[in-house]
Amino acid sequence: MRAVVIVIVVAFHSVLPYLASQPAQPYPFDAAPYRWIAFPILDRDRWFGFDLFCAWQDVSLMSLMFFLAGLFTPASLARKGTLPYLLERARRIGLPFLLAVGILSPLAYFASFRTTAADPSLEAFWQHWQALPMWPSGPAWFLWQILLLGAVAAALVFFFPGSRSRLGNITHALHDRPLAFCLVLTALSLLAYAPLAMIFGPWDWTFLGPFSFQLSRPLHYSLYFLAGFALGCTPAEKGLLHPEGPLARKWLLWLAAAIATFMLWGGFTSLTMPNWNDSPYAARFAAALAFPIACATGLFGFLAVCLRLFTMRHPALDALSENAYSIYLVHYVPVVWLQYALLGSELPVLAKAATVLACGLAASWAAAAASLRLLRHGFELTARRAVPNHLR
């Protein structure tokens, strides 16, 4: 599943310049609302199919990633204990977030700056970057949120030791009833998402330095993390995600439901375009209600497909899975610069997107694998130096 998800993440960012719904000209670097943060490069060649792909991933992919982050948290807490878990999360998530914010994000967005700047030099970029009212973090915005949610989960387990067993009992009661689980998740998500979407709109973000979040979704994503955490409190052999369980067996039905509810959300959302605030209230309300439904069925549809079709082992998939997190950290830099390099190309739009995806994935995979080897070599050297010669 990690291998599949990371390919989708890189594909999502690879096709953003080619969305038919975006304006003809790049977004100005110094003007609010700073849409270039989400769309750093805009190409003249477009294809509406990429809009559908990205819309589906916006509905289901991020909810899935928060769900997966919560899913593996109980086992990690039980294995390590609260304090070691928090220290490990600070090292594994907090430090990479600082690296992404301090180095990788400016490096990627330098390409975006060059598309509209009168002076495309690095010095001019740095001056404009420092004048921004925020410090864009790019895709790393996800990291600080799961770091915070992981800390909240650790505090919950520490102060209420019986919480894991209680949550496990709840999900165990639903382990062979995926439809009931989906309906409960949908109902709670409606309460978490719809009011905020109606107040703030579904697309707007807010920033506090390098920390950013979508105004309509903090409670929604927190709920999906909690749902994953609760499911992770149930033994895998008895849980909803058993490869031979009812969810996996009915994967075609869940996939069909995911497609149908996505189309429902897309139809209502299209009525709110191009300006959410100027669209009819009924259309906005319907779109706000359709989003949680499409999220829940999209999540269960993806899980069902993976449980049914992606249970094989292959060295390439294992290697991709092992490097998935590192690829997530670094992929934005090669992807954005490849998009920038292809701006003047005469390649068809599908060839451009395929080139960015293939080369961006390969470059970030190579960088991730090299980084892991260097880290392991460094740990080995440190361990050897810590052991006296006569004990080696």
N, C-alpha and C positions, 0 to 999 in steps of 0.2 A: 504493500500500500504506500509506503514511503517513496518507493521508486516511481509509482504512478503519479503521486501527488506532486513531486518535484518537477517532473516533466510538464505537468499541467501548469504549474506556477511559471516556469520559464516560458512556456508557450503563451501564456496570458500576457506577460510583459513584452514578448517578442512581437505581437501583432497590434499593440496599442497605436502605433503611428498610422495604421491603415484602416481605422474605423471610419465608416462613411458618415457617422453622426457628428464627427468633430469639424470645427471650422476649417476653412481653406488655408488660413495663415496661422503660423505658430503663435502661441500665447506670449505676450510681452513679459519679460523677466521681472520688471520692477512694478508691475501693476497688479493690484488685488483683483480677483481672489486667488491669483497665483496658480492657475490651472495647470501650468507646466509641471508642477510637482507630480501630478498624476499622469500627465501626457508630455513627457520631456521632449519628444520628437514628433512632429507631424509631417507626414509625407504627402506628396501630391496624388499618389496612387492609393485608391481605397477599394474596399470590398465589404458589402453589408454582411456577408457571412461571418466576418470577424466580430461584428457588433453582437451577433447572436451568441457566438462562442464566449465572448467576454461578459456579456450579460448573464449567461448561465453560470459562469464561474463566480461572478460577483454575488449571485444569489446563494450558491451552495459551497464554493471552495473555502472561503474564510470561516464560515460557520463550521465546516468540517475540520479545519485546522485547529480551531479552538476546542472542538470536541475531542480530537485526538490528543491535544496537549493535556486535557483533563483526564483522559482515559488512562494514561500511563502514570499519573501522579500518585495514586494510592500505593501501587507496588513499589515505586521508588521511595516513598516515605516509609513504608514498612521495612524495606531493606536497609535503609541508611539511618533512619532516625531524623528528628526534626532539624536539629542544628547542622549536622553534616549535609542534609538535603539542601538547606538554605545556602550553605557555603558553596556547595557544588553548583547550584543554580546561579549564584552570583558569578562564579567562574565561567560557567558554560553559556550563560545567556547575558548577564550584565556586561562582562568584558567585551564579548563580540558586539553588543549594542553600541558601546563606546567606540569600538573600532569602526563600525559601519557609519556612525554619525560623524566621527571626526575625520575619517579618511575616505571611505568608499563612497559615501553619499556626495560630497563635493566633487569627487573625481568623476562620478557619473553625470552629475548635473552641469559640469563644465561644458559637455557636449550640447546640452540644451541651451545654455547661455549663448554659445557661438552661433546658433541659428538666427538670432535676432539682434545681436550686439553690433554696434558701430565699431567698437574696438574689441575684437575677439581674443585679446591677449589674456594670459593667465593672471597678470597683475590686475587688469580691469575686472576680470571675473571675481577675484577675491575681494575687491573693493565693493562690488555690487552684492556679493554674498554676505558680507559682514553688515551691510545696510538693511538686509531683510528683517522683517519683524519677527521672524522665527528662524529656526535652524532645521531645514527639511531633512528628514531621516530616511526618506525613500521607503522601500519595503520593510526596513527594520522597525517600523512602527509596531509591528506585530510582537516584537521581542519584549519591549518593556511592558506590554499589557499581559503577556503570559507570565512574565517574571512576577508582576504584581499579583496576579491571580494564584500563582503557585505559592506565594508567601501567605496569602489569605487562606488557602487550603491547608498549609502547614500549621497556621495558627488555629484553625478549626480543629484539626486532629489533636494538637497539643493541649488545648484548653477543654476540649470535649472528646476524650478518648473513645467514647462509645459511638461517635458519629459515623465512623466507617461501617460498623456492623449494622447500624440503623439504615444507612443509605443502601448498603448491600441487600438488606432484607426487602427494601422497596423495589429495587431493580430485579431482584430474584423473583419477585412475584410477577414480574412482567417479562421474564426471560424467554418464554415461549409465546409471547403476545406482542409481536413487533408493532401491530396496528395500534394497540392500546398505548404502547410507549410513544409512538409517533403522535397520537392524538393529544396525549398529555403534554408533550413537548410543544406542540403547535399552540395549544391553549395558553400555556405559560408565556410563550414567545409573543403571542398577540398582545398580552398585557405589557410585556417588556418593550416591545418595539413600536406598536401602532401609535400610542400617545406621543412619543418623542418624534416620530416621523411627521405627524400632523403639526406639531409645534415648530420643529426646526427644518423640516423637509428631509428627504431621504439621502441627499448627496453631500450636504455641507460638512466641512471639517472644522475643527478648532485646533489651535496650536499653543503650546506653552514651551518655548524654547525648542528642544528636540523631541518633546512629547506631543504626539498628535493623536486624535481619535475622531471618528465619525459621530456627529452629534446624535444621530438617530439610533446608534447600535451598541453603546457600551453595555447596557443591560442585556441586550440580546446575546452578545458574545459571551458575557459572563454566565448567562444561563446555559449556553452550549458547553462551556467549560465545566460547569457544575454537573450537567447531564453526563458528560464523559467521565467525570470524577466518580459519580454515583455508580455508573456501569462498571468502572474499574474496580470497585469494591466487591464485585461479584466474581467468583472463580471463573476463569475463561472456559473451562469445560462445561460450566453450567450457565453460561451467560448468553446474551442475545447474539453475540458475534461468533458463535460456534459454526465452523464451516459446514456442518450438516444440519444446522438449525432451521427453523421455519423462515427466517429472513433470507438465508442463502437459497433455500429451496424455491422460494417464490420471487426470485430476482427479476424475472421478466415483468411481473406485475408491478413491482416496485419501480423498475425503470420506466415503464409506461406511465405510472402515476407521477413520477418526477418530471417527465416531458410534458404531461398534460397540465400540471400545476404551474410549470415554468411558462407555458404558453398563456395560461390565464393571467399570471402576473405581468407578462410582457404586453398583453393586450390592454390591460388597465393602465399600465405605466405609459404606454404610447399616447394615451389620452391626456397625459399631464405634460407632454413635451410641446415646445422646447423649454417652457418656463413653468415650473411647479406651482409657484404662487399665483400665477394668472390663470391656471387651469380650473375647471369646475370642481367644486368641493366634493361632489359625489365621486368623481374620478380619482381624486386624491385619497379619499377614504377607502375606496375599493382597492387601490394599489397598495395602501398601507396594510390592509387586511390580507391581501394576496401574498405579500412578501413572506411572512412567517410560514404560511402553508407551503409555499414553494421551497423554502429553506429546509423544512423538516422532511418533506418527501424527497428532496434532492439529496439530503444527507443519507437517508435510508436507502435510496436507490443506488448511490455510489457504494455504500458499504455492502449491499447485497451483491452487486456486480463483482466487487473485489473478492468477496468471500467465495463466490461461485466460480469465477473465471481466472483469478490471479493467485492461485494457491501453489503454483509450480515453483521450483527452485531453479535458478540459472545463475552461473557465475557473474554475468554482466548485470543482471538485476540485483544480485547481492551486493556487487561493488557500487552500483548506483545508489542503493539503499543506504549503504554504509557512509557514503559521501553526501547524502541528501542535505543535511543541515549546513555543511560547509558550502555546498553549491548555492543554497538559498542565500547565504551571506554575501557571496561575491558575484552572483550572476548578473546583477543589475548593471555593473560597470561594462563588461563586454557587450551585453545586449544593447545598451543605449548607444555606445560608440559604434557598433555595427550598424544600427539604424541610421546614425548620423553619416557614416561612410557611404551608405547606399542612397542618400537623398538625390544625388544626381544620376543614379543608375537608370538605364533603360530596361532593366529586368521587369517582367510582369509582376504584379503585386503578390501573387501567390509564391513566386520564386523568391522575392525579397523576404517575405515572412519565413519561408522555409530555410533560407540561408541564415537569417538571424537566429532562428531556433537551433539549427544544427550546429552552427559555429559558436553561438553563445553557450549552448549546453556543453559542447566539447571543451571550450576554453575554461569555463567555470569548473567543470569536472576535473580537468587537468590541474588547475590551480588548487582545488580542494584536496585532491589526492596528494599533491606535492606538499601542501601545508601539513596534512596529517602525518606524512612520513617524517617531515622535519620535527614536528612536535614529539613523535614517538622516539626519534633519535635523541632529541634533547632530554627527554625523560630518562632514557636509558643511560645517557652519559651522567646525568645528575645522580641516578641511583648508584652507578658504579663508583662515583667519587665519594658517595656517602658511606660506602663499605670499606673498611680498612683492607690493605693489600693482603694481610695474612689470613683474612676471612673469605677472600674471594674464591 
